Amino acid sequence: MIQHNGDCLRTLITEAVSALAGVTVETRAGGEFVEFKAGRRQIGHLHGSRLADLPFPVRIREVLVAQGLASLHYLHPETGWVSYYIRDRNDVSRVVELFRYNLDRPWLRGGQVGSG
């Protein structure tokens, strides 16, 4: 099956994030909306292959945005949610890292906030 570049990016991200321990995947809108969960907690979702949204505590979001690792959420910039605009294949690993970071939540164990 031939996939458009965007479909391929969504597939690559979905496969990588769903391979993380304890992550489940739910899709809606014909697969365009892909939600990732750890138990009942959403660790983020994809809007097709163009945008990833992930929830963080506000203090973590502030660091991620300041370090250029994510952008303020496009609709709710005052919350802890961040948006990551996916442009090309180079962004796949960056998006997967944000999902991994949200899954691991090192700030709860006194770990480093952000990376970079």
Residue frames as a rotation matrix with the C-alpha (Angstrom) as fourth column:
MET 1
0.577 0.816 0.000 0.00
0.816 -0.577 0.000 0.00
0.000 0.000 -1.000 0.00
ILE 2
-0.382 -0.670 0.636 1.34
0.632 -0.692 -0.349 3.43
0.674 0.269 0.688 -0.92
GLN 3
0.341 0.430 -0.836 1.23
0.905 -0.390 0.168 5.94
-0.253 -0.814 -0.522 1.91
HIS 4
0.645 -0.134 0.752 1.39
0.189 -0.926 -0.328 9.69
0.740 0.354 -0.572 1.58
ASN 5
-0.413 -0.902 0.123 4.26
0.140 -0.196 -0.971 11.28
0.900 -0.383 0.207 3.50
GLY 6
-0.314 0.362 0.878 1.87
-0.838 -0.540 -0.077 12.49
0.446 -0.760 0.473 6.20
ASP 7
0.771 0.624 -0.125 0.34
-0.521 0.732 0.440 9.04
0.366 -0.274 0.889 6.66
CYS 8
0.333 -0.753 -0.568 3.82
0.370 0.658 -0.656 7.60
0.868 0.008 0.497 6.95
LEU 9
-0.590 -0.564 0.578 4.81
-0.258 -0.548 -0.796 10.09
0.765 -0.618 0.178 9.66
ARG 10
0.156 0.735 0.660 1.66
-0.956 -0.056 0.288 9.36
0.249 -0.676 0.694 11.68
THR 11
0.847 0.148 -0.510 2.35
-0.131 0.989 0.068 5.64
0.515 0.009 0.857 11.32
LEU 12
-0.085 -0.968 -0.236 5.98
0.279 0.205 -0.938 5.99
0.956 -0.146 0.253 12.42
ILE 13
-0.577 -0.083 0.813 5.01
-0.631 -0.587 -0.508 8.02
0.519 -0.806 0.286 15.49
THR 14
0.456 0.844 0.281 2.12
-0.860 0.336 0.385 5.72
0.231 -0.417 0.879 16.38
GLU 15
0.668 -0.256 -0.699 4.27
0.112 0.963 -0.245 2.60
0.735 0.085 0.672 16.09
ALA 16
-0.402 -0.915 0.024 7.06
0.159 -0.096 -0.983 4.09
0.902 -0.391 0.184 18.22
VAL 17
-0.491 0.258 0.832 4.81
-0.795 -0.523 -0.307 5.46
0.356 -0.812 0.462 20.96
SER 18
0.604 0.797 0.000 2.62
-0.739 0.560 0.374 2.35
0.298 -0.226 0.927 21.12
ALA 19
0.352 -0.572 -0.741 5.79
0.190 0.819 -0.542 0.25
0.917 0.050 0.397 21.61
LEU 20
-0.536 -0.510 0.673 6.52
-0.527 -0.420 -0.739 2.07
0.659 -0.751 -0.044 24.90
ALA 21
-0.795 0.166 -0.583 5.69
0.448 0.808 -0.381 -0.07
0.408 -0.565 -0.718 27.93
GLY 22
-0.564 0.646 -0.515 2.14
0.638 -0.055 -0.768 0.38
-0.525 -0.761 -0.381 29.17
VAL 23
-0.684 0.293 -0.668 0.92
-0.472 -0.876 0.098 2.61
-0.556 0.383 0.737 26.32
THR 24
-0.246 0.684 0.687 -2.40
0.728 0.598 -0.335 1.95
-0.640 0.417 -0.645 24.63
VAL 25
-0.976 -0.104 -0.191 -3.72
-0.065 -0.700 0.711 3.59
-0.208 0.707 0.676 21.47
GLU 26
-0.024 0.985 0.173 -7.22
0.626 0.149 -0.765 4.70
-0.780 0.090 -0.620 20.53
THR 27
-0.956 -0.275 0.104 -8.09
0.244 -0.545 0.802 6.14
-0.164 0.792 0.588 17.13
ARG 28
0.102 0.981 -0.165 -11.03
0.487 -0.194 -0.852 8.19
-0.868 0.006 -0.497 15.92
ALA 29
0.510 0.211 -0.834 -11.99
-0.464 -0.749 -0.473 10.11
-0.724 0.628 -0.284 12.79
GLY 30
0.990 -0.056 -0.129 -10.81
-0.080 0.532 -0.843 7.36
0.116 0.845 0.523 10.49
GLY 31
0.476 -0.859 -0.188 -7.41
0.879 0.469 0.083 7.21
0.016 -0.205 0.979 12.20
GLU 32
0.203 -0.383 0.901 -6.75
0.320 -0.844 -0.431 10.95
0.925 0.376 -0.049 11.93
PHE 33
0.314 -0.062 0.948 -7.03
-0.817 -0.527 0.236 11.45
0.485 -0.848 -0.216 15.70
VAL 34
0.225 -0.359 -0.906 -4.73
0.270 0.916 -0.296 9.11
0.936 -0.178 0.303 17.61
GLU 35
0.554 0.052 0.831 -4.80
-0.714 -0.482 0.507 9.15
0.427 -0.874 -0.230 21.42
PHE 36
-0.176 -0.700 -0.692 -2.09
0.076 0.692 -0.718 7.57
0.981 -0.179 -0.069 23.58
LYS 37
0.625 0.455 0.635 -2.79
-0.609 -0.225 0.761 6.51
0.489 -0.861 0.136 27.15
ALA 38
-0.672 -0.663 -0.330 -0.89
-0.165 0.568 -0.806 5.08
0.722 -0.487 -0.491 30.11
GLY 39
-0.758 0.567 -0.322 -3.67
0.582 0.365 -0.726 3.43
-0.294 -0.738 -0.607 32.07
ARG 40
0.334 0.939 0.085 -6.46
0.914 -0.300 -0.274 6.01
-0.231 0.169 -0.958 32.20
ARG 41
0.280 -0.322 -0.904 -4.06
0.116 -0.924 0.365 8.97
-0.953 -0.208 -0.222 31.83
GLN 42
0.909 -0.002 0.416 -3.73
0.414 -0.082 -0.906 10.49
0.036 0.997 -0.074 28.38
ILE 43
0.090 -0.941 -0.326 -0.09
0.582 -0.216 0.784 11.18
-0.808 -0.261 0.528 27.58
GLY 44
-0.513 -0.205 -0.834 -0.99
-0.391 -0.809 0.439 13.00
-0.765 0.551 0.335 24.38
HIS 45
0.358 0.650 0.671 -2.57
0.442 0.514 -0.735 12.72
-0.822 0.560 -0.103 20.95
LEU 46
-0.817 -0.566 0.110 -1.95
0.310 -0.270 0.912 13.29
-0.487 0.779 0.396 17.28
HIS 47
0.396 0.813 -0.428 -4.04
-0.199 -0.379 -0.904 15.34
-0.896 0.443 0.011 14.90
GLY 48
0.993 -0.084 -0.079 -3.15
-0.052 0.283 -0.958 13.47
0.103 0.956 0.276 11.74
SER 49
0.381 -0.924 -0.018 0.52
0.921 0.381 -0.082 13.84
0.082 0.014 0.996 10.90
ARG 50
0.123 -0.307 0.944 0.74
0.389 -0.860 -0.331 17.57
0.913 0.407 0.014 11.39
LEU 51
-0.080 -0.040 0.996 0.32
-0.683 -0.726 -0.084 18.17
0.726 -0.686 0.031 15.12
ALA 52
-0.192 0.015 -0.981 0.93
0.618 0.779 -0.109 16.47
0.763 -0.627 -0.159 18.46
ASP 53
0.163 0.282 0.945 -0.60
-0.600 -0.732 0.322 17.76
0.783 -0.620 0.050 21.70
LEU 54
-0.171 -0.300 -0.939 0.66
0.533 0.773 -0.344 16.61
0.829 -0.559 0.028 25.09
PRO 55
0.765 0.488 0.421 -0.43
-0.096 -0.559 0.823 17.51
0.637 -0.670 -0.381 28.64
PHE 56
-0.292 -0.848 -0.443 2.19
0.616 0.188 -0.765 18.50
0.732 -0.496 0.468 31.22
PRO 57
0.335 0.268 -0.903 2.13
0.865 -0.468 0.182 20.37
-0.374 -0.842 -0.389 34.50
VAL 58
0.979 0.109 0.171 2.41
0.173 -0.889 -0.424 24.11
0.106 0.444 -0.890 33.78
ARG 59
0.577 -0.815 -0.052 5.91
-0.514 -0.412 0.753 24.32
-0.635 -0.408 -0.656 35.29
ILE 60
-0.129 -0.585 0.801 7.12
0.391 0.712 0.583 21.55
-0.911 0.388 0.137 32.96
ARG 61
0.555 0.420 0.718 5.40
0.824 -0.158 -0.544 23.18
-0.115 0.894 -0.434 29.96
GLU 62
0.941 -0.216 -0.260 7.19
-0.197 -0.976 0.098 26.43
-0.275 -0.041 -0.961 30.75
VAL 63
0.058 -0.982 0.180 10.57
-0.341 0.150 0.928 24.70
-0.938 -0.115 -0.326 30.57
LEU 64
-0.067 -0.044 0.997 9.76
0.716 0.693 0.078 22.75
-0.694 0.719 -0.015 27.39
VAL 65
0.814 0.412 0.409 8.62
0.581 -0.587 -0.564 25.91
0.008 0.697 -0.717 25.61
ALA 66
0.783 -0.567 -0.255 11.57
-0.421 -0.785 0.454 27.95
-0.458 -0.249 -0.854 26.90
GLN 67
-0.159 -0.888 0.432 13.98
-0.165 0.455 0.875 25.28
-0.974 0.068 -0.218 25.62
GLY 68
-0.243 0.121 -0.962 12.26
-0.940 -0.273 0.203 25.23
-0.238 0.955 0.180 22.21
LEU 69
-0.960 -0.147 0.237 11.19
-0.125 0.987 0.105 21.61
-0.250 0.072 -0.966 22.62
ALA 70
-0.325 0.919 0.223 7.49
0.945 0.325 0.034 22.41
-0.041 0.221 -0.974 22.14
SER 71
-0.770 0.202 0.605 5.11
0.014 -0.943 0.333 25.32
0.637 0.265 0.724 21.56
LEU 72
-0.746 0.634 0.203 2.31
-0.433 -0.229 -0.872 26.65
-0.506 -0.738 0.445 23.68
HIS 73
-0.478 0.660 0.580 -0.92
0.677 0.697 -0.235 24.79
-0.559 0.280 -0.780 22.98
TYR 74
-0.884 0.045 0.466 -2.61
0.373 -0.533 0.759 26.35
0.283 0.845 0.454 19.98
LEU 75
0.004 0.964 0.264 -6.00
0.283 -0.255 0.925 26.72
0.959 0.071 -0.274 21.71
HIS 76
0.925 0.351 -0.144 -5.18
0.186 -0.090 0.978 26.72
0.331 -0.932 -0.149 25.43
PRO 77
0.153 -0.973 0.173 -1.81
0.141 -0.152 -0.978 28.43
0.978 0.174 0.114 25.91
GLU 78
0.035 -0.106 0.994 -2.46
-0.850 -0.527 -0.026 29.13
0.526 -0.843 -0.109 29.60
THR 79
0.904 0.324 0.279 -2.67
-0.422 0.784 0.456 25.41
-0.071 -0.530 0.845 30.44
GLY 80
0.109 -0.883 0.457 0.07
-0.470 0.360 0.806 22.82
-0.876 -0.303 -0.376 30.74
TRP 81
0.665 0.193 0.722 -0.72
0.453 0.665 -0.595 21.44
-0.594 0.722 0.355 27.29
VAL 82
-0.274 -0.750 -0.602 1.93
-0.361 -0.500 0.787 21.84
-0.891 0.433 -0.134 24.59
SER 83
0.901 0.432 0.046 1.72
-0.097 0.302 -0.948 21.51
-0.424 0.850 0.314 20.83
TYR 84
-0.289 -0.954 0.080 4.41
-0.074 0.106 0.992 20.19
-0.954 0.281 -0.101 18.55
TYR 85
0.633 0.481 -0.607 4.07
-0.586 -0.215 -0.782 21.02
-0.506 0.850 0.146 14.86
ILE 86
0.097 -0.536 0.838 5.28
0.294 0.820 0.491 18.08
-0.951 0.199 0.237 12.78
ARG 87
0.330 -0.058 -0.942 6.93
-0.723 -0.657 -0.213 19.25
-0.607 0.751 -0.259 9.57
ASP 88
0.341 -0.309 -0.888 8.90
-0.754 0.475 -0.454 16.28
0.562 0.824 -0.071 8.31
ARG 89
0.623 -0.104 -0.775 10.58
0.191 0.981 0.021 12.99
0.759 -0.161 0.631 9.15
ASN 90
-0.467 -0.879 0.094 13.18
0.168 -0.193 -0.967 14.76
0.868 -0.436 0.238 11.32
ASP 91
-0.332 0.420 0.845 10.43
-0.824 -0.565 -0.043 15.63
0.459 -0.711 0.533 13.80
VAL 92
0.446 0.573 -0.688 9.38
-0.219 0.815 0.537 12.02
0.868 -0.088 0.489 14.42
SER 93
-0.152 -0.570 -0.808 12.07
0.677 0.535 -0.505 11.27
0.720 -0.623 0.304 17.02
ARG 94
-0.905 -0.165 0.392 11.47
-0.105 -0.806 -0.582 14.63
0.412 -0.568 0.713 18.75
VAL 95
-0.028 0.977 0.211 7.74
-0.808 -0.146 0.571 13.95
0.588 -0.155 0.794 19.06
VAL 96
0.441 0.148 -0.885 8.34
0.171 0.954 0.245 10.41
0.881 -0.259 0.396 20.32
GLU 97
-0.612 -0.734 -0.294 10.75
0.486 -0.056 -0.872 11.81
0.624 -0.676 0.391 22.95
LEU 98
-0.662 0.449 0.601 8.04
-0.639 -0.756 -0.140 14.15
0.391 -0.477 0.787 24.23
PHE 99
0.455 0.840 -0.294 5.62
-0.555 0.526 0.644 11.22
0.696 -0.130 0.706 24.57
ARG 100
0.133 -0.502 -0.854 8.31
0.513 0.772 -0.374 9.16
0.848 -0.389 0.360 26.33
TYR 101
-0.837 -0.472 0.276 9.07
0.078 -0.602 -0.794 12.07
0.541 -0.644 0.541 28.66
ASN 102
-0.244 0.838 0.488 5.39
-0.871 -0.411 0.270 12.46
0.426 -0.359 0.830 29.53
LEU 103
0.567 0.403 -0.718 5.08
-0.147 0.907 0.394 8.72
0.810 -0.118 0.574 30.12
ASP 104
-0.105 -0.742 -0.662 8.18
0.638 0.460 -0.617 8.56
0.763 -0.487 0.425 32.37
ARG 105
0.742 0.493 0.455 7.41
0.076 -0.735 0.674 11.82
0.667 -0.465 -0.582 34.27
PRO 106
-0.063 -0.875 -0.481 10.92
0.728 0.289 -0.621 12.21
0.682 -0.389 0.619 35.77
TRP 107
-0.435 -0.073 0.897 9.93
-0.304 -0.926 -0.223 15.45
0.848 -0.369 0.381 37.51
LEU 108
0.667 0.726 0.170 7.90
-0.448 0.208 0.870 13.35
0.596 -0.656 0.464 39.99
ARG 109
0.780 -0.469 -0.415 11.12
0.606 0.733 0.311 11.64
0.158 -0.493 0.855 41.08
GLY 110
0.654 -0.528 -0.542 13.21
0.027 -0.699 0.714 14.81
-0.756 -0.482 -0.443 41.28
GLY 111
0.018 -0.649 0.761 14.71
0.884 0.366 0.291 14.24
-0.467 0.667 0.580 37.84
GLN 112
-0.830 -0.442 -0.341 15.78
0.219 -0.820 0.529 16.91
-0.514 0.364 0.777 35.40
VAL 113
0.322 0.931 -0.171 13.02
0.268 -0.263 -0.927 19.00
-0.908 0.252 -0.335 33.87
GLY 114
0.855 0.014 -0.519 13.29
-0.469 -0.410 -0.782 19.17
-0.224 0.912 -0.344 30.10
SER 115
0.364 -0.805 0.468 16.37
0.628 0.583 0.515 18.20
-0.688 0.106 0.718 28.15
GLY 116
0.880 0.276 0.387 18.54
0.469 -0.368 -0.803 19.75
-0.079 0.888 -0.453 25.72
